Structures are given as structure tokens and as C-alpha cells.
Amino acid sequence: MPIVIGKESSNPSPLRLPLEGWPCWCLVAGQPTLHLRHLRRFRGYRRPGIRPCQRTISAVHAPVIPAGLLASWAVRDTETGLVWEKSPNTTAVLWGVATHSSCADHAIGGRKGWRLPSQIELASLVDPSVGAPGPTLPAGHPFTNVQSDHYWSATTVADSSDSARVVSFQNGGVTGQNKTVSSNLAWCVRGPMQESVY
């Protein structure tokens, strides 16, 4: 579960919070249309530029999602503010197809603006207390068609640009796979692109 660091404040300026291994949140009072930028390391995986240090994080605007879309086609994660495809496609595809055809060019519930999630965003759905065979999602989750399989993220492996990170919903693990050779599933998300977590 996320650890909330800091309290609501009438001062909307960014806060400087510790990053080391924790989800860091900036709460801003009186601004209900804002959702929180989420920064963390996932299970010791070190992304260049993400170090044990102080980082400035701030709230960012979340897109307006019609209630009808949420009810039928999408699910809002109240912890991250992201909106997820409720029933991801069960056809495995190459990374380029997952990025473009499966998400960016795809209309879900009659709406475009979807994208492939980062490794950290995708891993935020994993419940580590759920073991194999999975899927490793929390009890009572609202999703359908989630497979105990690997899902592409938009995160390129730091030292191998031809590979991207995949998250396993069989055991919660994260690995790298070749973008043009491996076929995996795609799970689209809608919300601000956070460069800091890619």
C-alpha cells in the first residue's frame, strides 16, 4: 500500500520528499481536480537518474473521464489517479504494435488518448501477496480478462534499447524482452504521461 508522506496544505507549492524505495505523494488542499505524481523504485530496479535522494514532486492535472466510460470500459485507480482499460485484449503482440495499434490508435469505450503504461505504473497493479498461478491482482479487483501472463510496459531497458520491461501477472516479476522478437499482452492506461517513471 502507498505511504502518504506529508499532509494537505494550503500552500500548493511542490514538496521535497525522500524517494528511496517509497511511493511519494504530494497532497494539495482545495484542488480536487488534481491527482498525484507517483515516484518510486520497483523492487530494487534502478532506473538512471532515480537515486536515493531528495526529489521535488508536485500534483498534475488528471483528464476528465466521463462516468459512463468508467462504468463500462475503464477503471480509475484511486491511489494513482490513472484510468485503466477494464478488459485488456488477450492477444499477444510485439512491443511496437502494443504501443501504437493496441493503445495509442485504439478507441476504448469510444474514447482515444490511451497509452502503454510505464513499468512502475503497470507494477502498481500487482498484489505481491498473490502467488502463482495468478493473476496477481488484489482480491475483489474490478478487471476482467486479465491473464496470468506478461504485459508490455513503455519502459525501455536502460542498457538495451531494443528491449522493454514486461510485468508478469503470474508471479509479479519484472523482466526485459526484445521489442521486435517477443510477443506479450498490452494493457492500456489513460492519464498524464509522467516522464520521471519511464
Protein Blocks (a to p, Z undefined) as FASTA:
>chain_A
ZZdedjddfblbdcdddfehpacddddehilkbccdddddeehiacehiacddddddddd
dddddfklmmmmpccdfknopacdfbdcfbdcdfklmmmmmmmmpcehhiahiacddfkl
mmmmpcfkbccebjaddehiabehiacdddddfbdcfklmkbccdddfklopacdddfkl
pccdddddeddddfklZZ
